[in-house]
């Protein structure tokens, strides 16, 4: 009887045909699994860890798989008369223990007399199955330190790994990080957001604060992409000139609007690289900066007064609103608030020239702040990083996990089916109201978008 003809009998309705889940349910019923788990519990046998039930099942499957591989290598099965007189034959076993997600698994790996057998299921020299490495990388991306991971694996699945081994496992992604950090980019990004995270890095035996800058670009389809991560080595314009040069070398020929948080030197560097770019101060950051002088009880009243400035229809109206705020009771009580707006005026007023749909997109760097909020939660438990590379590695792994989670949620919602467990579905989120914003930008900058819209 075929598997497909037994779907109803084994309760396979809704299970993807040809999947591992279908095969398992067809070959091993849920009732049998329930009985095995119940008996293990009655006998005090744990499911995972050293001496657990799952490691024994993994051992049985792996050893049978290795036996099949050796049969294929020799050209005959054990006991087959066809193997008599063969130049190669079985030659016992080599004991070996491999780490897995369910605990350490002791194996008897079969040998051949010529020593030419190269198993693929558990390669020579391998001390861990791929799943365990993925687990370690996932724990690291979630914010656990190497020592935390070591303790977690020992407590949960009984696997003892040295800090050096765990560090080497996480370092294995560095080539992938480098490929991502140097990947080609689009020729034009209508909007780019730039923000920074403060991280502690050990340098010359001293722990110092550094800024890890993250750039998020919105492409012509309205999809946000993390363009890169840069740990600031030098101050101001020199650092930003390097970042802009790197983006240009990776293919970026134009940025229409750069929305930043008053980063020193960035405006000058980006205008030197892309002279037509409009550098826009994030309005929300400007509001926060001007409100830091205001007592809590007066913040509602001050915020109401400032709203007339950034919702003005043009620069003249906004200036009138600012002057009116300076003359009112709250403005006189908190003169530093108006001073903050005047100091940032030249980088604020480009905002007023855009249509409402564009204003909604560039009003705030929330597109990147929401990402940074999640990243801050991940790095908060770390005392410091050993070097800049470790910062980029953790942030990249975390971004990959965050974007993969978002992509799977969208895929599941769109198909109402379980997302594929294979690979990472890295893709950025979409920008709300993008069609209207893009239309307004194309009208304002028609020559900038020529040849870039499909």
C-alpha positions as CSV (number, residue, x, y, z in Angstrom):
1,X,0.0,0.0,0.0
2,X,1.5,3.4,-0.9
3,X,1.9,6.2,1.5
4,X,-0.5,8.4,-0.5
5,X,-3.2,5.7,-0.2
6,X,-2.9,5.7,3.6
7,X,-3.3,9.4,4.3
8,X,-6.7,9.1,6.0
9,X,-5.8,6.0,7.9
10,X,-2.7,7.6,9.5
11,X,-4.3,11.0,10.0
12,X,-2.3,12.8,7.3
13,X,-5.0,15.3,6.3
14,X,-3.4,18.8,6.0
15,X,0.2,17.4,6.0
16,X,2.3,18.4,3.0
17,X,2.6,15.3,0.6
18,X,6.1,14.0,0.3
19,X,7.3,15.7,3.5
20,X,9.2,14.2,6.4
21,X,6.1,14.6,8.6
22,X,4.0,12.5,6.2
23,X,6.7,9.8,6.1
24,X,7.0,9.7,9.9
25,X,3.2,9.5,10.4
26,X,2.9,6.8,7.8
27,X,5.7,4.7,9.2
28,X,5.3,5.4,12.9
29,X,1.8,6.1,14.3
30,X,1.1,8.8,16.9
31,X,-0.3,6.0,19.1
32,X,3.0,4.1,19.0
33,X,4.9,7.3,19.9
34,X,2.5,8.0,22.8
35,X,3.1,4.4,24.1
36,X,6.9,4.7,23.8
37,X,7.0,8.1,25.6
38,X,4.7,6.8,28.3
39,X,6.9,3.8,28.9
40,X,10.0,6.0,29.0
41,X,8.4,8.1,31.6
42,X,7.4,5.1,33.7
43,X,11.0,3.8,33.7
44,X,12.4,7.3,34.5
45,X,14.1,7.7,31.1
46,X,14.5,11.3,29.9
47,X,13.7,12.2,26.3
48,X,17.0,14.2,25.7
49,X,20.4,14.4,27.2
50,X,22.9,11.6,28.0
51,X,21.1,8.3,28.3
52,X,17.9,9.8,26.9
53,X,15.4,8.2,24.6
54,X,15.9,10.5,21.6
55,X,19.7,10.1,21.5
56,X,19.1,6.4,21.3
57,X,16.7,6.8,18.4
58,X,19.2,9.1,16.7
59,X,21.9,6.5,17.3
60,X,19.8,3.8,15.8
61,X,19.0,5.8,12.7
62,X,22.5,7.1,12.1
63,X,24.2,3.7,12.5
64,X,21.7,2.1,10.1
65,X,22.3,4.9,7.7
66,X,26.1,4.4,8.0
67,X,25.7,0.7,7.4
68,X,23.7,1.5,4.2
69,X,26.5,3.9,3.1
70,X,29.1,1.2,3.6
71,X,27.0,-1.3,1.6
72,X,26.9,1.1,-1.3
73,X,30.7,1.7,-1.0
74,X,31.5,-2.0,-1.0
75,X,28.9,-2.9,-3.6
76,X,27.3,-5.7,-1.6
77,X,25.3,-6.1,1.7
78,X,26.6,-7.9,4.7
79,X,26.3,-11.7,4.3
80,X,25.8,-11.5,0.5
81,X,27.7,-14.3,-1.3
82,X,28.5,-11.7,-4.0
83,X,31.0,-10.2,-1.7
84,X,33.2,-13.3,-1.5
85,X,36.6,-12.6,-3.0
86,X,36.0,-8.8,-3.0
87,X,39.2,-6.8,-2.7
88,X,37.6,-4.8,0.1
89,X,35.4,-5.9,3.1
90,X,34.1,-4.8,6.4
91,X,36.6,-4.3,9.2
92,X,34.7,-3.7,12.5
93,X,33.8,-0.4,14.0
94,X,35.3,2.8,15.4
95,X,33.6,4.3,18.5
96,X,32.8,7.9,18.2
97,X,30.5,10.4,20.0
98,X,28.8,13.3,18.2
99,X,27.0,16.2,19.6
100,X,23.4,16.7,18.5
101,X,20.4,18.9,19.4
102,X,19.1,16.2,21.7
103,X,22.3,15.3,23.4
104,X,25.6,13.4,22.9
105,X,25.1,10.3,20.7
106,X,27.7,7.5,20.9
107,X,28.2,5.8,17.5
108,X,29.8,2.7,16.2
109,X,31.1,3.9,12.8
110,X,31.8,1.0,10.4
111,X,35.2,0.6,8.7
112,X,36.5,-1.1,5.6
113,X,39.8,-2.8,5.3
114,X,41.2,-0.5,2.7
115,X,40.3,2.6,4.7
116,X,38.7,4.2,1.7
117,X,35.2,4.5,3.2
118,X,34.2,8.2,3.6
119,X,30.8,8.4,5.3
120,X,28.7,11.4,4.3
121,X,26.1,11.1,7.0
122,X,28.7,11.6,9.8
123,X,31.9,12.7,8.0
124,X,35.3,11.8,9.4
125,X,36.5,14.3,11.9
126,X,33.0,15.6,12.6
127,X,32.1,15.8,16.2
128,X,28.8,17.6,15.9
129,X,25.8,17.2,13.5
130,X,24.8,20.3,11.6
131,X,21.7,20.8,13.7
132,X,23.7,21.5,16.8
133,X,25.8,24.1,15.1
134,X,22.6,25.8,13.9
135,X,21.3,25.7,17.5
136,X,24.4,27.3,18.8
137,X,24.4,30.1,16.2
138,X,20.7,30.7,16.9
139,X,21.3,31.0,20.7
140,X,24.2,33.4,20.0
141,X,22.0,35.5,17.7
142,X,19.4,35.6,20.4
143,X,21.9,37.4,22.7
144,X,23.4,34.6,24.8
145,X,27.1,34.8,25.5
146,X,29.4,32.0,24.8
147,X,29.5,31.0,28.5
148,X,25.7,31.1,28.6
149,X,25.5,28.8,25.6
150,X,28.0,26.4,27.2
151,X,26.0,26.2,30.4
152,X,22.7,25.9,28.5
153,X,23.9,23.0,26.4
154,X,25.3,21.2,29.4
155,X,22.1,21.7,31.4
156,X,19.5,20.9,28.7
157,X,21.0,18.2,26.5
158,X,24.1,17.2,28.4
159,X,26.6,18.3,25.7
160,X,29.9,19.6,27.0
161,X,31.6,22.0,24.5
162,X,34.5,24.3,25.3
163,X,34.1,28.1,24.9
164,X,36.7,27.9,22.1
165,X,34.6,25.4,20.2
166,X,31.5,27.5,20.5
167,X,33.4,30.6,19.4
168,X,34.7,28.7,16.4
169,X,31.2,27.6,15.5
170,X,29.9,31.2,15.6
171,X,32.9,32.4,13.7
172,X,32.1,30.1,10.9
173,X,29.5,32.6,9.7
174,X,32.0,35.4,9.2
175,X,32.5,34.6,5.5
176,X,28.7,34.9,5.1
177,X,28.8,38.2,7.0
178,X,31.5,39.5,4.7
179,X,29.6,38.5,1.6
180,X,26.5,40.2,2.9
181,X,28.4,43.4,3.9
182,X,29.9,43.6,0.4
183,X,27.0,42.5,-1.7
184,X,26.0,44.6,-4.7
185,X,23.2,47.2,-4.0
186,X,20.6,48.9,-6.1
187,X,21.5,51.9,-8.2
188,X,19.0,54.1,-6.4
189,X,17.3,54.2,-3.0
190,X,14.5,56.7,-2.7
191,X,15.0,56.9,1.1
192,X,17.8,55.8,3.3
193,X,17.6,55.9,7.1
194,X,20.7,55.9,9.3
195,X,20.9,55.4,13.1
196,X,23.3,54.1,15.6
197,X,23.6,51.7,18.6
198,X,26.1,52.2,21.4
199,X,28.2,49.1,22.1
200,X,31.1,48.5,24.4
201,X,34.2,47.2,22.7
202,X,37.5,46.2,24.3
203,X,40.4,48.0,22.7
204,X,44.0,48.2,23.9
205,X,42.9,46.6,27.2
206,X,40.3,49.4,27.7
207,X,36.6,49.1,27.3
208,X,35.2,52.0,25.4
209,X,31.9,53.0,23.9
210,X,31.6,52.8,20.1
211,X,28.7,53.5,17.8
212,X,27.5,50.7,15.5
213,X,25.7,52.4,12.7
214,X,23.0,50.7,10.7
215,X,21.7,51.9,7.3
216,X,18.3,50.9,6.1
217,X,17.4,51.6,2.4
218,X,13.9,51.7,1.0
219,X,14.0,50.4,-2.6
220,X,11.8,51.5,-5.4
221,X,9.3,48.7,-4.5
222,X,9.0,50.1,-1.0
223,X,10.9,47.2,0.6
224,X,13.3,48.1,3.4
225,X,16.8,46.5,3.3
226,X,19.6,46.7,5.8
227,X,22.5,48.0,3.6
228,X,25.3,47.5,6.1
229,X,26.7,47.7,9.6
230,X,29.7,50.0,10.4
231,X,31.4,50.3,13.8
232,X,32.8,53.9,14.0
233,X,36.5,54.0,14.1
234,X,37.0,57.8,13.7
235,X,34.9,60.8,14.4
236,X,32.8,62.8,12.1
237,X,33.2,63.4,8.3
238,X,36.1,61.1,7.8
239,X,34.2,58.1,9.0
240,X,31.1,59.0,7.0
241,X,33.1,59.6,3.9
242,X,34.3,56.0,4.1
243,X,30.8,54.7,4.6
244,X,29.5,56.7,1.6
245,X,32.4,55.6,-0.6
246,X,31.7,51.9,0.3
247,X,28.0,52.3,-0.6
248,X,29.0,53.9,-3.9
249,X,31.5,51.2,-4.7
250,X,28.7,48.6,-4.1
251,X,26.6,50.2,-6.8
252,X,24.6,53.0,-5.2
253,X,24.4,55.8,-7.7
254,X,21.8,58.0,-6.0
255,X,20.0,58.5,-2.8
256,X,17.0,60.8,-3.0
257,X,16.4,61.4,0.7
258,X,18.7,60.6,3.6
259,X,16.9,60.7,6.9
260,X,19.4,60.9,9.8
261,X,19.6,61.8,13.5
262,X,22.0,64.8,13.4
263,X,25.0,62.5,12.9
264,X,28.1,64.8,12.8
265,X,29.7,64.9,9.4
266,X,27.2,62.6,7.6
267,X,25.3,65.4,5.8
268,X,28.5,66.8,4.3
269,X,29.8,63.3,3.4
270,X,26.7,62.2,1.6
271,X,26.3,65.5,-0.3
272,X,29.9,65.1,-1.4
273,X,29.2,61.6,-2.8
274,X,25.6,62.3,-4.0
275,X,25.3,66.1,-4.5
276,X,21.5,66.0,-5.2
277,X,20.6,64.1,-2.1
278,X,18.2,65.8,0.3
279,X,19.6,65.3,3.9
280,X,16.7,65.4,6.3
281,X,16.8,65.6,10.1
282,X,14.5,63.0,11.7
283,X,11.6,65.1,13.0
284,X,10.9,62.8,15.9
285,X,14.5,63.0,17.1
286,X,14.3,66.7,16.8
287,X,11.2,66.8,18.9
288,X,12.8,64.6,21.5
289,X,16.0,66.7,21.6
290,X,14.0,69.9,22.2
291,X,11.8,68.3,24.8
292,X,14.6,67.1,27.0
293,X,14.6,70.5,28.7
294,X,10.9,70.3,29.5
295,X,9.5,69.1,32.9
296,X,7.2,66.1,32.7
297,X,4.0,68.1,33.7
298,X,4.6,70.6,30.8
299,X,5.4,68.2,28.1
300,X,1.9,67.8,26.7
301,X,1.5,71.6,26.4
302,X,4.9,72.0,24.8
303,X,4.3,69.1,22.3
304,X,1.0,70.7,21.3
305,X,2.9,74.0,20.5
306,X,5.6,72.3,18.5
307,X,3.1,70.3,16.4
308,X,2.2,73.5,14.6
309,X,5.8,73.8,13.4
310,X,6.3,70.4,11.8
311,X,2.7,70.2,10.4
312,X,3.0,73.6,8.7
313,X,2.3,73.7,5.0
314,X,5.5,75.5,4.1
315,X,8.7,77.1,5.6
316,X,7.1,80.5,6.2
317,X,4.2,79.1,8.1
318,X,6.6,76.9,10.1
319,X,8.7,79.9,11.0
320,X,5.6,81.8,12.1
321,X,4.6,78.9,14.3
322,X,8.1,78.7,15.8
323,X,8.0,82.5,16.6
324,X,4.6,82.1,18.1
325,X,5.8,79.3,20.3
326,X,8.8,81.4,21.5
327,X,6.3,84.2,22.4
328,X,3.9,81.9,24.3
329,X,4.1,81.0,28.0
330,X,5.7,77.6,27.4
331,X,8.2,79.1,24.9
332,X,9.3,81.7,27.4
333,X,9.5,79.1,30.2
334,X,11.7,76.8,28.0
335,X,13.7,79.0,25.6
336,X,16.2,76.1,25.0
337,X,13.4,74.2,23.2
338,X,13.0,76.8,20.5
339,X,16.8,77.2,20.3
340,X,17.1,73.5,19.4
341,X,14.7,73.9,16.5
342,X,16.5,77.0,15.2
343,X,19.9,75.2,15.3
344,X,18.5,72.4,13.2
345,X,16.4,74.6,11.0
346,X,18.3,74.2,7.8
347,X,18.2,70.3,8.0
348,X,14.5,70.4,9.1
349,X,12.9,72.6,6.4
350,X,13.4,70.1,3.5
351,X,10.7,68.1,5.2
352,X,8.2,70.9,4.6
353,X,8.7,70.8,0.8
354,X,7.4,67.2,0.5
355,X,3.8,66.0,-0.1
356,X,1.9,64.5,2.9
357,X,2.5,60.9,1.6
358,X,6.3,61.5,1.6
359,X,6.2,63.2,5.0
360,X,4.7,60.1,6.5
361,X,7.6,58.0,5.3
362,X,10.4,60.3,6.4
363,X,8.8,61.8,9.5
364,X,10.7,59.4,11.7
365,X,13.5,56.8,11.6
366,X,11.0,54.4,13.2
367,X,11.8,52.0,10.3
368,X,15.2,51.6,11.8
369,X,14.4,52.4,15.4
370,X,12.1,49.3,15.7
371,X,15.0,47.2,14.5
372,X,17.4,48.9,16.9
373,X,15.0,48.3,19.8
374,X,15.2,44.6,19.2
375,X,18.9,44.7,18.8
376,X,19.4,46.6,22.0
377,X,17.5,43.8,23.9
378,X,19.9,41.3,22.4
379,X,23.1,43.1,23.3
380,X,22.1,44.4,26.7
381,X,23.3,41.4,28.6
382,X,26.8,41.6,27.2
383,X,29.4,43.4,29.2
384,X,31.5,44.2,26.2
385,X,32.6,42.8,22.8
386,X,36.2,41.6,22.3
387,X,36.5,43.5,19.0
388,X,34.6,45.3,16.2
389,X,34.2,42.1,14.2
390,X,32.3,40.5,17.1
391,X,29.9,43.4,17.1
392,X,29.1,43.1,13.4
393,X,28.8,39.3,13.6
394,X,26.2,39.4,16.4
395,X,24.2,42.3,14.9
396,X,24.1,40.5,11.5
397,X,23.0,37.2,13.0
398,X,20.4,39.0,15.0
399,X,19.1,40.9,11.9
400,X,19.0,37.7,10.0
401,X,16.9,36.0,12.7
402,X,14.6,39.1,13.0
403,X,14.0,39.4,9.3
404,X,13.6,35.6,8.9
405,X,10.9,35.6,11.6
406,X,9.1,38.5,9.9
407,X,9.3,36.8,6.5
408,X,7.9,33.5,7.8
409,X,5.0,35.3,9.6
410,X,4.1,37.0,6.3
411,X,4.5,33.8,4.3
412,X,2.3,31.9,6.7
413,X,-0.3,34.7,6.8
414,X,-0.4,34.8,3.0
415,X,-0.7,31.1,2.4
416,X,-2.4,30.0,5.6
417,X,0.1,27.1,5.5
418,X,3.2,26.3,7.4
419,X,6.3,28.1,6.0
420,X,9.1,26.0,4.7
421,X,11.7,25.1,7.4
422,X,14.5,25.1,5.0
423,X,16.9,28.1,4.7
424,X,16.5,31.7,5.8
425,X,13.7,33.8,4.3
426,X,15.7,37.1,4.5
427,X,13.6,39.9,3.2
428,X,12.8,43.4,4.5
429,X,9.4,44.7,5.6
430,X,7.3,46.8,3.3
431,X,6.7,50.5,3.7
432,X,3.1,51.6,4.5
433,X,1.7,54.0,2.0
434,X,4.6,53.6,-0.4
435,X,2.7,53.8,-3.6
436,X,1.5,57.3,-2.8
437,X,4.9,58.4,-1.5
438,X,6.7,57.0,-4.6
439,X,4.2,58.8,-6.9
440,X,4.9,62.1,-5.1
441,X,8.7,61.6,-5.3
442,X,8.6,60.7,-9.0
443,X,6.6,64.0,-9.7
444,X,9.1,66.0,-7.6
445,X,12.3,64.3,-9.0
446,X,11.3,62.8,-12.4
447,X,14.9,62.7,-13.8
448,X,16.2,60.8,-10.7
449,X,13.9,57.9,-11.3
450,X,14.2,57.6,-15.1
451,X,15.1,54.0,-16.0
452,X,14.7,52.7,-12.4
453,X,11.0,51.9,-12.3
454,X,9.8,48.7,-13.9
